[in-house]
Amino acid sequence: MSKAHRGTGIRKEVNHGRGTCPVCGKTQIKVLYDQDVDGKKVKVCKVCKAALKNKAQKEARLAKKAAAAEAPAEAPAETPAEA
């Protein structure tokens, strides 16, 4: 079967979704993904989208580790001795 509808969403975009990525500066690359960069919502390329996502995940992991290290470790509850 043919793939007649592949890329129809891109065809409706200006220049078929191609332009300059504001993050990496590559020209004539597909800029299809909305991302928040410096408080603005911009369209970025696929590579920059993945890089921003990986950076956010890494920061979240570091923050989680820092929060766990900052909180004091709770001592296990002692059971009363049977007489």
C-alpha positions as CSV (number, residue, x, y, z in Angstrom):
1,M,0.0,0.0,0.0
2,S,1.1,3.5,-0.7
3,K,2.0,6.1,1.9
4,A,-0.1,8.9,0.3
5,H,-0.7,10.8,3.5
6,R,2.8,10.8,4.9
7,G,4.0,14.4,5.6
8,T,0.7,16.1,4.9
9,G,1.0,18.2,8.1
10,I,4.4,19.5,7.1
11,R,3.1,20.5,3.6
12,K,0.7,23.0,5.2
13,E,3.5,24.7,7.1
14,V,5.5,27.6,5.7
15,N,8.5,26.3,3.7
16,H,7.2,22.8,4.5
17,G,8.3,23.2,8.1
18,R,11.9,24.1,7.3
19,G,13.8,27.1,8.7
20,T,16.6,28.0,11.1
21,C,16.7,26.4,14.5
22,P,17.0,29.2,17.1
23,V,19.0,26.9,19.5
24,C,21.7,25.4,17.3
25,G,21.5,27.8,14.4
26,K,21.3,25.2,11.6
27,T,19.7,26.5,8.5
28,Q,17.1,24.7,6.2
29,I,16.3,22.1,8.9
30,K,12.9,21.0,9.9
31,V,11.7,23.0,12.9
32,L,8.6,21.3,14.0
33,Y,8.8,21.0,17.8
34,D,7.5,23.6,20.2
35,Q,9.8,24.1,23.2
36,D,10.2,26.7,26.0
37,V,13.5,28.4,25.6
38,D,14.3,31.4,27.9
39,G,10.6,31.8,28.7
40,K,9.6,31.9,25.1
41,K,7.8,29.2,23.1
42,V,9.8,28.5,19.9
43,K,10.0,25.8,17.3
44,V,13.2,23.8,17.4
45,C,14.7,20.9,15.4
46,K,14.5,17.3,16.5
47,V,18.1,17.2,17.8
48,C,17.7,20.2,20.0
49,K,14.4,18.9,21.3
50,A,16.1,15.7,22.4
51,A,19.0,17.6,23.9
52,L,16.7,19.9,25.9
53,K,14.7,16.9,27.1
54,N,17.8,15.0,28.2
55,K,19.1,18.1,30.0
56,A,15.8,18.5,31.9
57,Q,15.8,14.9,32.9
58,K,19.4,15.1,34.1
59,E,18.6,18.2,36.2
60,A,15.5,16.5,37.7
61,R,17.6,13.5,38.7
62,L,20.2,15.7,40.3
63,A,17.6,17.7,42.2
64,K,16.0,14.5,43.4
65,K,19.3,13.2,44.7
66,A,20.1,16.5,46.4
67,A,16.7,16.5,48.1
68,A,17.2,12.9,49.3
69,A,20.7,13.7,50.6
70,E,19.5,16.9,52.4
71,A,16.6,15.1,54.2
72,P,17.9,13.2,57.3
73,A,17.6,9.5,57.1
74,E,14.8,8.3,59.4
75,A,15.7,5.7,62.0
76,P,13.7,2.5,61.9
77,A,11.0,2.3,64.5
78,E,12.1,0.3,67.5
79,T,9.8,-2.6,68.6
80,P,9.1,-2.9,72.4
81,A,11.0,-5.8,74.0
82,E,8.8,-8.7,75.1
83,A,9.1,-9.6,78.7
